């Protein structure tokens, strides 16, 4: 069920992701703290919270959030969470878990020896309206 305040939640999550893209995890955490119950957006909220904690070098706090995000998103949409988990585990010195998380993030049909380059696109994107578009008055008649 979509909560009544879904537009507000989405705006907060989009703002948090924007702050993360700008390298401002504290501001992202502020936005995320204003979301009481993300409801159907829990996966996104956990992912962004985990990424903000990781950016703050608070790896121990990032791990549960990224784990939950990896559970909530189906394959292959959970790769971002698995890569984040891999980095957090590695920073904690948990190399076996880091390798397992990286393996979960890697496509299963990747040919052996293929060099993998990971690029994540933002969840929320703001479309620029073309400059040539202007509002026209409605046609009469």
MIVO-972385 format. One record per residue (C-alpha): residue number from 1; residue in three letters; x, y, z. Coordinates in nm, 4 decimals. Layout:
N
<r i="NUM" aa="ALA" X="X" Y="Y" Z="Z"/>
...
% end
This chain:
141
<r i="1" aa="UNK" X="0.0000" Y="0.0000" Z="0.0000"/>
<r i="2" aa="UNK" X="0.1317" Y="0.3423" Z="-0.0968"/>
<r i="3" aa="UNK" X="0.1260" Y="0.5819" Z="0.2014"/>
<r i="4" aa="UNK" X="-0.0530" Y="0.9169" Z="0.1741"/>
<r i="5" aa="UNK" X="0.2748" Y="1.0992" Z="0.2227"/>
<r i="6" aa="UNK" X="0.4499" Y="0.9100" Z="-0.0626"/>
<r i="7" aa="UNK" X="0.5377" Y="1.2300" Z="-0.2552"/>
<r i="8" aa="UNK" X="0.7065" Y="1.3722" Z="0.0561"/>
<r i="9" aa="UNK" X="0.8972" Y="1.0483" Z="0.1141"/>
<r i="10" aa="UNK" X="1.0137" Y="1.0368" Z="-0.2474"/>
<r i="11" aa="UNK" X="1.1295" Y="1.4012" Z="-0.2277"/>
<r i="12" aa="UNK" X="1.3293" Y="1.3236" Z="0.0885"/>
<r i="13" aa="UNK" X="1.4876" Y="1.0153" Z="-0.0684"/>
<r i="14" aa="UNK" X="1.5699" Y="1.2041" Z="-0.3876"/>
<r i="15" aa="UNK" X="1.7255" Y="1.4838" Z="-0.1826"/>
<r i="16" aa="UNK" X="1.9288" Y="1.2317" Z="0.0171"/>
<r i="17" aa="UNK" X="2.0598" Y="1.0722" Z="-0.3007"/>
<r i="18" aa="UNK" X="2.1437" Y="1.4141" Z="-0.4406"/>
<r i="19" aa="UNK" X="2.3427" Y="1.4995" Z="-0.1292"/>
<r i="20" aa="UNK" X="2.5300" Y="1.1690" Z="-0.1595"/>
<r i="21" aa="UNK" X="2.6163" Y="1.2480" Z="-0.5211"/>
<r i="22" aa="UNK" X="2.7545" Y="1.5824" Z="-0.4033"/>
<r i="23" aa="UNK" X="2.9661" Y="1.4124" Z="-0.1366"/>
<r i="24" aa="UNK" X="2.7550" Y="1.5488" Z="0.1495"/>
<r i="25" aa="UNK" X="2.6542" Y="1.2388" Z="0.3485"/>
<r i="26" aa="UNK" X="2.5642" Y="1.4347" Z="0.6648"/>
<r i="27" aa="UNK" X="2.2955" Y="1.6229" Z="0.4736"/>
<r i="28" aa="UNK" X="2.1750" Y="1.2941" Z="0.3235"/>
<r i="29" aa="UNK" X="2.1423" Y="1.1497" Z="0.6738"/>
<r i="30" aa="UNK" X="1.9436" Y="1.4564" Z="0.7808"/>
<r i="31" aa="UNK" X="1.6975" Y="1.4019" Z="0.4962"/>
<r i="32" aa="UNK" X="1.6720" Y="1.0302" Z="0.5725"/>
<r i="33" aa="UNK" X="1.6084" Y="1.0988" Z="0.9414"/>
<r i="34" aa="UNK" X="1.2953" Y="1.2892" Z="0.8382"/>
<r i="35" aa="UNK" X="1.1427" Y="0.9748" Z="0.6859"/>
<r i="36" aa="UNK" X="0.9603" Y="0.7981" Z="0.9685"/>
<r i="37" aa="UNK" X="0.8298" Y="0.4994" Z="0.7752"/>
<r i="38" aa="UNK" X="0.9447" Y="0.4553" Z="0.4157"/>
<r i="39" aa="UNK" X="0.6843" Y="0.1843" Z="0.3519"/>
<r i="40" aa="UNK" X="0.7300" Y="0.0478" Z="-0.0003"/>
<r i="41" aa="UNK" X="1.0393" Y="0.2667" Z="-0.0372"/>
<r i="42" aa="UNK" X="1.2222" Y="0.0886" Z="0.2471"/>
<r i="43" aa="UNK" X="1.4768" Y="-0.0685" Z="0.0125"/>
<r i="44" aa="UNK" X="1.5774" Y="0.2682" Z="-0.1293"/>
<r i="45" aa="UNK" X="1.5892" Y="0.4264" Z="0.2172"/>
<r i="46" aa="UNK" X="1.8108" Y="0.1462" Z="0.3522"/>
<r i="47" aa="UNK" X="2.0398" Y="0.1626" Z="0.0497"/>
<r i="48" aa="UNK" X="2.0866" Y="0.5386" Z="0.0805"/>
<r i="49" aa="UNK" X="2.1322" Y="0.5177" Z="0.4582"/>
<r i="50" aa="UNK" X="2.3964" Y="0.2478" Z="0.4135"/>
<r i="51" aa="UNK" X="2.5746" Y="0.4493" Z="0.1466"/>
<r i="52" aa="UNK" X="2.5715" Y="0.7592" Z="0.3677"/>
<r i="53" aa="UNK" X="2.7144" Y="0.5631" Z="0.6603"/>
<r i="54" aa="UNK" X="2.9806" Y="0.4148" Z="0.4322"/>
<r i="55" aa="UNK" X="3.0718" Y="0.7640" Z="0.3110"/>
<r i="56" aa="UNK" X="3.1069" Y="0.8683" Z="0.6752"/>
<r i="57" aa="UNK" X="3.3385" Y="0.5680" Z="0.7348"/>
<r i="58" aa="UNK" X="3.0794" Y="0.4253" Z="0.9748"/>
<r i="59" aa="UNK" X="3.1061" Y="0.0818" Z="0.8169"/>
<r i="60" aa="UNK" X="2.9658" Y="-0.1134" Z="1.1108"/>
<r i="61" aa="UNK" X="2.6428" Y="0.0905" Z="1.0908"/>
<r i="62" aa="UNK" X="2.6297" Y="0.0693" Z="0.7115"/>
<r i="63" aa="UNK" X="2.6406" Y="-0.3103" Z="0.6957"/>
<r i="64" aa="UNK" X="2.2910" Y="-0.3902" Z="0.8370"/>
<r i="65" aa="UNK" X="2.1268" Y="-0.1269" Z="0.6166"/>
<r i="66" aa="UNK" X="2.3028" Y="-0.2453" Z="0.3010"/>
<r i="67" aa="UNK" X="2.2233" Y="-0.6073" Z="0.3909"/>
<r i="68" aa="UNK" X="1.8540" Y="-0.5206" Z="0.4219"/>
<r i="69" aa="UNK" X="1.8617" Y="-0.3333" Z="0.0903"/>
<r i="70" aa="UNK" X="2.0243" Y="-0.6349" Z="-0.0772"/>
<r i="71" aa="UNK" X="1.7412" Y="-0.8522" Z="0.0613"/>
<r i="72" aa="UNK" X="1.4651" Y="-0.6164" Z="-0.0518"/>
<r i="73" aa="UNK" X="1.5829" Y="-0.5613" Z="-0.4090"/>
<r i="74" aa="UNK" X="1.5660" Y="-0.8562" Z="-0.6491"/>
<r i="75" aa="UNK" X="1.8660" Y="-0.9536" Z="-0.8639"/>
<r i="76" aa="UNK" X="2.0153" Y="-0.7722" Z="-1.0544"/>
<r i="77" aa="UNK" X="1.8800" Y="-0.4549" Z="-0.8930"/>
<r i="78" aa="UNK" X="2.0548" Y="-0.5302" Z="-0.5651"/>
<r i="79" aa="UNK" X="2.4071" Y="-0.5062" Z="-0.7114"/>
<r i="80" aa="UNK" X="2.4568" Y="-0.1569" Z="-0.5721"/>
<r i="81" aa="UNK" X="2.3836" Y="-0.2815" Z="-0.2203"/>
<r i="82" aa="UNK" X="2.6116" Y="-0.5848" Z="-0.2621"/>
<r i="83" aa="UNK" X="2.9010" Y="-0.3682" Z="-0.3869"/>
<r i="84" aa="UNK" X="2.8559" Y="-0.1341" Z="-0.0921"/>
<r i="85" aa="UNK" X="2.8533" Y="-0.4307" Z="0.1438"/>
<r i="86" aa="UNK" X="3.1699" Y="-0.5653" Z="-0.0150"/>
<r i="87" aa="UNK" X="3.3477" Y="-0.2345" Z="0.0449"/>
<r i="88" aa="UNK" X="3.2270" Y="-0.2130" Z="0.4063"/>
<r i="89" aa="UNK" X="3.3323" Y="-0.5688" Z="0.4839"/>
<r i="90" aa="UNK" X="3.6740" Y="-0.5048" Z="0.3291"/>
<r i="91" aa="UNK" X="3.7176" Y="-0.1916" Z="0.5418"/>
<r i="92" aa="UNK" X="3.6293" Y="-0.3958" Z="0.8505"/>
<r i="93" aa="UNK" X="3.8935" Y="-0.6554" Z="0.7583"/>
<r i="94" aa="UNK" X="3.6276" Y="-0.9175" Z="0.6808"/>
<r i="95" aa="UNK" X="3.7779" Y="-1.0222" Z="0.3492"/>
<r i="96" aa="UNK" X="3.5863" Y="-1.3518" Z="0.3128"/>
<r i="97" aa="UNK" X="3.2544" Y="-1.1697" Z="0.3529"/>
<r i="98" aa="UNK" X="3.3770" Y="-0.8974" Z="0.1175"/>
<r i="99" aa="UNK" X="3.4496" Y="-1.1590" Z="-0.1488"/>
<r i="100" aa="UNK" X="3.1083" Y="-1.3224" Z="-0.0988"/>
<r i="101" aa="UNK" X="2.9316" Y="-0.9872" Z="-0.1317"/>
<r i="102" aa="UNK" X="3.1325" Y="-0.9030" Z="-0.4454"/>
<r i="103" aa="UNK" X="3.0412" Y="-1.2431" Z="-0.5901"/>
<r i="104" aa="UNK" X="2.6721" Y="-1.1714" Z="-0.5211"/>
<r i="105" aa="UNK" X="2.7075" Y="-0.8411" Z="-0.7048"/>
<r i="106" aa="UNK" X="2.8741" Y="-0.9972" Z="-1.0090"/>
<r i="107" aa="UNK" X="2.6473" Y="-1.1175" Z="-1.2901"/>
<r i="108" aa="UNK" X="2.6445" Y="-1.4995" Z="-1.2878"/>
<r i="109" aa="UNK" X="2.6912" Y="-1.5291" Z="-1.6651"/>
<r i="110" aa="UNK" X="3.0059" Y="-1.3149" Z="-1.6764"/>
<r i="111" aa="UNK" X="3.2741" Y="-1.5028" Z="-1.8744"/>
<r i="112" aa="UNK" X="3.5828" Y="-1.5945" Z="-1.6693"/>
<r i="113" aa="UNK" X="3.8617" Y="-1.3380" Z="-1.6880"/>
<r i="114" aa="UNK" X="3.6291" Y="-1.0574" Z="-1.7920"/>
<r i="115" aa="UNK" X="3.7217" Y="-0.7288" Z="-1.6298"/>
<r i="116" aa="UNK" X="3.4138" Y="-0.5875" Z="-1.4646"/>
<r i="117" aa="UNK" X="3.3540" Y="-0.2140" Z="-1.4554"/>
<r i="118" aa="UNK" X="3.0715" Y="-0.1107" Z="-1.2262"/>
<r i="119" aa="UNK" X="2.8745" Y="0.2056" Z="-1.2986"/>
<r i="120" aa="UNK" X="2.5672" Y="0.2906" Z="-1.0962"/>
<r i="121" aa="UNK" X="2.3131" Y="0.5383" Z="-1.2172"/>
<r i="122" aa="UNK" X="2.1120" Y="0.7415" Z="-0.9674"/>
<r i="123" aa="UNK" X="1.7759" Y="0.6068" Z="-0.8597"/>
<r i="124" aa="UNK" X="1.6171" Y="0.9492" Z="-0.8940"/>
<r i="125" aa="UNK" X="1.6836" Y="1.1654" Z="-1.1972"/>
<r i="126" aa="UNK" X="1.5556" Y="1.5128" Z="-1.2618"/>
<r i="127" aa="UNK" X="1.4770" Y="1.5703" Z="-1.6240"/>
<r i="128" aa="UNK" X="1.5744" Y="1.9007" Z="-1.7782"/>
<r i="129" aa="UNK" X="1.2981" Y="2.0437" Z="-1.9882"/>
<r i="130" aa="UNK" X="1.4144" Y="2.1570" Z="-2.3318"/>
<r i="131" aa="UNK" X="1.4669" Y="2.5331" Z="-2.3480"/>
<r i="132" aa="UNK" X="1.2698" Y="2.5548" Z="-2.6716"/>
<r i="133" aa="UNK" X="0.9529" Y="2.4440" Z="-2.4995"/>
<r i="134" aa="UNK" X="0.7338" Y="2.7273" Z="-2.3885"/>
<r i="135" aa="UNK" X="0.3786" Y="2.7225" Z="-2.2649"/>
<r i="136" aa="UNK" X="0.1328" Y="2.8135" Z="-2.5317"/>
<r i="137" aa="UNK" X="-0.2177" Y="2.9337" Z="-2.4679"/>
<r i="138" aa="UNK" X="-0.4883" Y="2.6783" Z="-2.5430"/>
<r i="139" aa="UNK" X="-0.6368" Y="2.6814" Z="-2.8927"/>
<r i="140" aa="UNK" X="-0.9692" Y="2.8551" Z="-2.9270"/>
<r i="141" aa="UNK" X="-1.2589" Y="2.6997" Z="-3.0927"/>
% end
